[in-house]
């Protein structure tokens, strides 16, 4: 994300005092459920918030008539920092958010969430695409929004379609695209793919191409796709389809889900977690609040 770009502008913001407006629940200090803190890690802007903020914003975006700018929601974790944060003076990171897409990058990775908690004194939750996808699909079902999935294998799409039919029977005519890498990297073919998504009338587009490919595709072609909301949620659709398994809940809670994935897929994940991960972890330690005086806003839902 470029230094001059901005994440999604939460509707009707007002400043929240980080002292008297703070609540205490079950011994945990927190702000109200509509609060958002913006954390900066290099040029990457990360939103620490509750699920309700995300769901409310997506619900409004799907309701807007006529269509507004594309809202893109992604996950900020160490893999994201590897691709989008500056890790050395000689390495130029990928950039998103400089065009006509409004990005919200949610605090997903455990090191980023821990850093956000330390900076703010608020016990922010981890917001992962795997946890958010099903509730967001339920919102689309309730509102009668059309849904599409871009990325992944055709056989996984078949399993996913079966799961969607069972869990979200109100989602009718769900569309699927399983492009090859060459199709994504060729500008003309990528634009044709975006035109196909637009032609299908998709309003909520779930993009699972892996980082950084999914974010770059959304940033470059998302508006052309005609979608209202794009979710850069990686393997979330695979989990929903039953094609991949998540770590046990205790490992998720301890922030060591990466260890489970490494054990399940050592060849594919070793480079990400053991080579790319440690430098990205050092980058995450440089996180800071966006503004000392206006880091928190309360969103009128």
C-alpha positions in Angstrom: 0.0 0.0 0.0 1.5 3.3 -0.9 2.3 5.8 1.8 -0.2 8.3 0.4 -3.1 5.8 0.2 -5.7 5.2 2.8 -7.6 2.2 4.0 -11.4 2.1 3.9 -13.0 5.1 5.5 -15.2 3.8 8.3 -18.5 5.6 8.2 -19.3 8.4 10.6 -16.1 8.2 12.6 -15.6 10.1 15.9 -12.6 10.0 18.2 -12.7 7.7 21.2 -10.8 8.5 24.3 -8.5 5.6 25.1 -9.1 6.1 28.8 -12.7 6.8 30.0 -14.4 5.2 27.0 -12.5 1.9 27.6 -14.6 -0.9 29.0 -13.5 -3.8 31.2 -15.1 -7.1 30.6 -14.0 -10.4 32.2 -10.9 -8.6 33.4 -9.8 -7.7 29.9 -9.4 -4.1 29.0 -11.0 -3.2 25.7 -12.7 -0.5 23.7 -16.3 -0.7 22.6 -17.1 -3.2 19.8 -17.3 -0.5 17.1 -13.7 0.8 17.7 -10.9 0.5 15.1 -7.2 1.1 15.6 -4.9 1.7 12.6 -1.5 0.2 12.9 1.3 1.1 10.5 4.0 -1.4 9.6 6.2 0.3 7.1 3.6 1.4 4.4 1.2 -1.4 5.3 -1.9 -0.1 7.2 -3.5 -2.7 9.4 -6.9 -2.4 11.0 -7.4 -3.9 14.4 -11.1 -4.2 15.2 -13.9 -6.6 16.1 -15.7 -8.9 13.6 -18.8 -6.7 13.9 -17.0 -3.8 12.3 -16.0 -5.9 9.3 -19.5 -7.5 8.9 -21.2 -4.1 9.2 -19.0 -2.5 6.5 -19.4 -5.4 4.1 -23.2 -5.4 4.6 -23.4 -1.7 3.8 -21.1 -2.1 0.8 -23.4 -4.8 -0.7 -26.4 -2.5 -0.1 -25.1 0.6 -1.8 -27.0 1.8 -4.8 -25.5 2.7 -7.2 -22.3 0.8 -6.8 -19.4 2.6 -5.1 -15.7 2.0 -5.1 -14.6 -1.6 -4.7 -14.0 -2.6 -1.0 -11.2 -5.1 -0.8 -10.6 -7.0 2.5 -7.4 -8.9 3.1 -5.4 -10.4 5.9 -2.2 -8.9 7.3 0.2 -11.6 8.5 3.9 -12.2 8.3 3.5 -13.6 4.7 1.9 -10.3 3.8 4.7 -8.3 5.3 7.2 -10.4 3.3 5.6 -9.3 0.1 4.3 -5.8 0.9 6.6 -4.2 3.5 10.1 -2.9 2.9 12.5 -5.4 4.5 15.7 -3.9 3.3 16.9 -0.7 1.5 17.6 -2.7 -1.7 14.3 -4.5 -1.9 11.2 -2.8 -3.3 8.0 -4.3 -2.0 4.8 -4.8 -3.9 2.4 -1.9 -3.7 -1.4 -1.9 -3.5 -3.9 0.8 -2.6 -2.7 3.6 -4.9 -5.6 3.3 -7.4 -9.4 3.0 -7.2 -9.7 0.2 -4.7 -10.3 0.8 -1.0 -8.3 -1.7 1.0 -8.9 -3.0 4.6 -6.1 -5.2 5.8 -7.2 -7.0 9.0 -4.9 -8.0 11.8 -4.5 -11.8 11.2 -1.0 -12.9 12.0 -0.4 -13.6 15.7 2.8 -11.4 15.9 0.9 -8.5 14.4 -2.1 -8.9 16.8 0.2 -9.1 19.8 2.0 -5.9 18.7 -1.4 -4.2 18.2 -2.4 -5.2 21.7 0.8 -4.0 23.2 0.6 -0.6 21.4 -3.0 0.0 22.4 -3.6 -1.9 25.6 -6.7 -3.5 23.9 -7.2 -7.2 23.6 -7.9 -7.2 19.8 -9.0 -10.5 18.3 -7.2 -12.3 15.4 -9.4 -11.8 12.3 -8.6 -14.6 9.8 -10.2 -15.2 6.4 -10.9 -18.7 7.4 -13.0 -17.5 10.3 -14.7 -14.6 8.5 -15.7 -16.3 5.2 -18.7 -18.3 6.4 -20.3 -15.3 8.2 -19.7 -13.1 5.2 -21.3 -15.6 2.9 -24.3 -15.7 5.3 -24.6 -11.9 4.9 -24.5 -12.2 1.1 -27.2 -14.9 1.3 -29.4 -12.7 3.5 -29.1 -9.8 1.1 -29.5 -11.8 -2.0 -26.0 -10.8 -3.3 -24.4 -12.8 -6.0 -21.2 -14.6 -5.2 -18.2 -15.8 -7.1 -14.9 -17.7 -6.3 -11.7 -17.0 -8.2 -8.7 -19.2 -7.7 -8.2 -22.8 -6.6 -8.7 -26.1 -8.4 -11.8 -27.2 -10.3 -12.2 -30.3 -8.1 -12.1 -28.2 -5.0 -14.8 -26.0 -6.5 -17.0 -29.0 -6.9 -16.7 -29.8 -3.2 -17.1 -26.2 -2.3 -20.3 -26.0 -4.4 -21.7 -29.0 -2.5 -20.9 -27.3 0.9 -22.4 -24.0 -0.2 -25.6 -25.8 -1.2 -25.9 -27.4 2.2 -24.9 -24.5 4.4 -26.1 -21.5 2.3 -29.1 -22.7 0.2 -30.1 -19.1 -0.5 -26.9 -18.5 -2.5 -28.0 -19.4 -6.0 -26.0 -19.4 -9.2 -22.6 -19.2 -7.5 -19.8 -18.8 -10.1 -16.3 -20.4 -10.0 -13.1 -19.6 -12.0 -9.9 -21.7 -11.7 -7.4 -19.7 -13.8 -3.9 -20.9 -14.6 -1.0 -18.8 -13.5 -0.3 -17.8 -17.1 -3.8 -16.4 -17.4 -3.3 -14.3 -14.3 0.1 -12.9 -15.4 -0.9 -12.0 -18.9 -2.6 -8.5 -18.8 -4.9 -9.2 -21.7 -6.1 -12.6 -20.4 -6.4 -11.2 -16.8 -8.6 -8.4 -18.1 -10.7 -10.9 -20.0 -11.1 -12.9 -16.8 -12.3 -9.7 -15.0 -14.8 -9.1 -17.8 -16.1 -12.6 -17.3 -16.7 -11.9 -13.6 -18.5 -8.6 -14.5 -20.6 -10.4 -17.1 -21.7 -12.9 -14.4 -22.9 -10.0 -12.2 -20.8 -11.1 -9.2 -21.1 -8.7 -6.2 -19.0 -10.6 -3.7 -15.9 -12.0 -5.1 -13.7 -14.4 -3.0 -10.2 -14.5 -4.4 -7.9 -17.3 -3.4 -4.7 -17.0 -5.4 -2.2 -16.8 -2.6 -0.1 -13.8 -1.7 0.9 -11.6 -3.4 -1.0 -12.7 -6.5 -4.5 -12.3 -5.1 -3.9 -8.8 -3.8 -2.2 -7.6 -7.0 -5.0 -9.1 -9.1 -7.7 -7.4 -7.1 -5.8 -4.1 -7.1 -5.3 -4.1 -10.8 -8.5 -5.8 -12.1 -10.9 -5.8 -9.2 -12.7 -2.6 -10.3 -13.1 -4.0 -13.8 -14.7 -7.2 -12.4 -17.7 -5.1 -11.3 -17.7 -6.6 -7.8 -18.7 -4.6 -4.8 -16.6 -6.5 -2.3 -13.5 -8.6 -2.9 -12.0 -10.9 -0.3 -8.3 -11.7 -0.5 -8.7 -14.8 1.7 -6.1 -17.2 0.5 -7.0 -20.8 1.5 -10.2 -19.9 3.3 -12.4 -21.5 0.5 -10.3 -24.7 0.7 -11.0 -24.9 4.4 -14.7 -24.4 3.8 -14.7 -27.0 1.1 -13.0 -29.5 3.3 -10.0 -29.7 1.0 -7.7 -28.6 3.7 -7.7 -28.8 7.5 -7.1 -26.0 10.0 -5.0 -26.4 13.1 -6.7 -27.5 16.3 -8.4 -24.6 18.2 -5.8 -24.6 21.0 -3.0 -24.1 18.4 -5.0 -21.3 16.8 -5.5 -19.6 20.2 -1.8 -19.9 21.0 -0.8 -18.3 17.6 1.1 -21.4 16.4 -1.3 -22.4 13.6 1.7 -22.0 11.3 3.4 -24.9 13.0 0.5 -27.2 12.1 0.5 -26.1 8.5 4.3 -26.6 8.4 3.9 -30.1 9.7 1.1 -30.9 7.2 2.9 -29.4 4.1 6.6 -29.2 5.0 7.8 -28.8 1.4 5.4 -26.0 0.5 5.5 -24.2 3.8 9.1 -24.5 4.9 10.3 -21.5 2.9 7.4 -19.3 4.0 7.7 -20.0 7.7 11.4 -20.8 8.2 13.1 -18.6 5.6 10.8 -15.7 4.9 9.1 -15.6 8.3 11.9 -14.5 10.7 12.8 -11.3 8.7 9.1 -10.5 8.4 8.7 -10.9 12.2 11.4 -8.3 12.7 9.5 -6.0 10.4 6.3 -6.5 12.5 8.2 -5.4 15.6 8.5 -1.9 14.0 4.7 -1.5 14.0 3.4 1.8 15.4 0.1 3.5 15.9 -1.1 5.6 12.9 -1.6 8.6 15.1 -1.0 9.2 18.8 -4.1 11.3 19.0 -6.6 9.6 16.6 -5.6 6.0 16.5 -9.0 4.9 17.7 -12.3 5.7 16.0 -15.8 4.4 16.8 -17.8 3.4 13.9 -21.5 4.1 13.7 -23.1 0.9 12.6 
